[in-house]
Amino acid sequence: MLFGLDGVEIGLIIVFLTLFSAILSGFPVAFAIGGAAIISFFIIAALDSAGLLVHQAIDTSSNAYSALVAGGADPGAISVFRYPDLPRLAQPVFEQGWQVAMDRNLSFIVNRINERVLAGQSIETLLAVLMFVLMGIVLERSKIANDLLTTMARVFGPLPGGLAVSIVVVGAFLAASTGIVGATVVTMGLLALPTMLRNNYSPELATGVIAASGTLGQIIPPSIVIVLLGTLAGDLYSTAQEARAQAAGCTDALTYLGEPAVVSVGTLFQAALLPGILLALLYAGYAFGYAMFNPSKAPPVELGETNAEPVTRGEALTWFLFIPAAVIAGGLALGQTNIIGSQSLAVGSFSEAGEGASLRTNVGPECRDAMIELHGQSAWDRAVAETEAIAAAGGQAQSERLTEEQLEEARAAKLASAAPIGTGIGVLIALIALALSVARGVEPTADPRHLIAGAAGLLLLALVDVLLIAPTTSAGATALIIAAPLALALYGAAHATRRMARNELIAVVFPPLILIVAVLGSILGGITNPTPAAALGAAGAIMLAAYRKLREEGRSPRIIITSTLAVVIMLVLGINFDLRVTLETVPLESWIAFLVSYAAYLYALFGLIYSCWVLYRAGVLGPVVRETAKVTSMVFTILIASQLLNLVVISFGGEHYIQDFLTSFDNELKVFLIVMLVLFVLGFVLDFLEIIYIVVPIVGPVIYGGSFDPKWVTIMIAVNLQTSFLTPPFGFALFYLRGVAPPEVTTGHIYRGIIPFVGIQVLGLAILWFFPGIVTIVPDLLH
């Protein structure tokens, strides 16, 4: 053996060194990965052909191996790491020759490109990457970060370390709206770093907090990292759990786990929400604590007042806290008591199928023992009792078509249990009430009569819904009945909106906040998957950027405002009316609603096209499209190149060698800890894209094949990969910041500045390690 190493070990070393050298060569990373794959393959092939690479495989024909299998050992779990004393057999690393391996690699890479890039199941999810990149670049070019930084610095500046805290707040906000690390770091570096230095902030703290806050876009959804990781995690988890179930003697993962082995990008967005907020709080806490212990290096700074009216503490607590909290708590309480709830009388034509047992019990003894070990004896006994009860009742009830009498009974039951106030009207009342309360707090000295009129309209709306509207009332009649009180409520809401628009802080934060809520709310609420939500975000970002551009030019943005209202009209009509005009019998009100919603759709489309023209005329759209094409083409090219590098590693047995090493540890916590340490170290020299597409597919079958929650595993990896932007020598956030930092800020300042934040990243990982509920609580509550 060469240097006393196994041939597969030498092959892995060659692949890593070739990849490392290719990245250092200065070539674009995407092409460097593909080139490293080709070069390393032929180096390994040449050494193998010369007889210099020898793989010491276990001799499966030996008596010792046969005795081990006869003793009950799983052949798939037998490896040189677990049983180092077994007889070995010397063989080439390419068992059938490098020519066969190359032919197989070429075939596989064509298939994988087709599956994962051109026409596979994951292509729809990957399209979300393009849309989120477009959304982020448009918002970055619309100077939203400039306004946020200026406003937040005025708000937080007077606090100790306030400028650093404002950077974290803006970084978290931009993470949820743009998600692009480079744009965020560069923007904050250009705008905030000189201000912080002029106000005697420590260069280390200033550069560290800017670089770290810029990376929050990698974990706070919508995150490109989570989209890319999610497409891999779903396949890896499903395949690994199927293999785990079959190894346990069960037919499939559903039988063994009692639930489908599925993890989606939308679920991962839900899981990433609290960890992202946790990291932002840790960053802000460090900045504040640093200022408390080093006041001269992070002093309070007065950067001018906002245009907000002075508000007493009592007024602020009343209008900004107590009343909004009462509205939200009251709405939730009324929902729990069914005073606000569904008024739908829709009934399915088929009965619901009876629920089965919590676990499948018609399994073989080997699978039964494995399921008892996994779920516990009590869970198994409960499932057996449920199965017996179902059998005693004549078996599980099957879905069957209901008769007219049964349909009428079901409708009557729904009518009897319908809530007095519909969910839609309840939500509308709560939203308008919150707007009225905030508007009153923003300008407490202004005439309150308009807001009082709006509040009266809300009370009348609720009263009308209770007294005059029944679940059997048609949508058209409902619209006519609520028209007057709704108009009064909207009159107050319009005045509230104008008041809030005059407040600088609300005017800066509110538009992008609405966009974030629309995109994230539709994903986290399960309304749609990430790709349509990303398209909504991209379109909203274009219209928001055009709105800003028109305001800068002193032109009226009325078309964009009205087209936004057209989208709201479409949503309201779609929720409250049956727009299916292809049915045999279509009521007149449905035709009217369809025509109005179609006209609103056409007008909203016109508004989007008009927004694109505004940005094109201003010279913004062209650079945005080019930058989006550049970023997305880089991502997809890296995807293809990394697939080729993976195939090279698989072709000489490197993937199985690494997996055998990991599975040789009996403790899966230890295995996952080793993987996390390896990913952390690789983050010093590789970008997150290379780690996702090269390393995760190799270790994924092991870490996703255990008992860990796949959401927790994926978010832990995502937080770990976030450190790859901060760790020298190849931390991209450091390069971005170095490129825009003033001359007096040295590379040493930047490197010293990020050390505490890398430590905070590790602390965040430790918190998530010991408290996995932080990751799983939001998905559990929403499902």
Secondary structure by P-SEA (a helix, b strand, c coil): ccccccaaaaaaaaaaaaaaaaaaccccaaaaaaaaaaaaaaaaaaaaaaccbbbbccccccaaaaaaaaacccccccccccccccbbbbbccccccaaaaaaaaaaaaaaaaaaccccccaaaaaaaaaaaaaaaaaaaaaaaaaaaaaaaaaacccccaaaaaaaaaaaaaaaaccccaaaaaaaaaaccaaaaaaacccaaaaaaaaaaaaaccccccccaaaaaaaaaaaaaaaaaaaaaaaaaccccccccccccccccaaaaaaaaaaaaaaaaaaaaaaaaaaaaaccccccbbbccccccccccaaaaaacccaaaaaaaaaaaaaaaacccccccccccccccccccccccccccaaaaaaaaaaccaaaaaaaaaaaaaaaaacccccbbbbcaaaaaaaaaaaaaacccccaaaaaaaaaaaaaaaaaaaacccccaaaaaaaaaaaaaaaaaaaccccccccaaaaaaaaaaaaaaaaaaaaaaaaaaaacaaaaaccaaaaaaaaaaaaaaaccccaaaaaaaaaaaaaaaaaaaaaaaacccaaaaaaaaaaaaaaaaaaaccccccccccccaaaaaaaaaaaaaaaaaaaaaaaaaaaaaaaccaaaaaaaaaaaaaaaaaaaaaaaaaaaaaaaaaaaaaaaaaaaccccaaaaaaaaaaaaaaacccccaaaaaaccccccccccccccccaaaaaaaaaaaaccccccccccaaaaaaaacccccccaaaaaaaaaaaaaaaaaaaaaaaaccccccaaaaaac
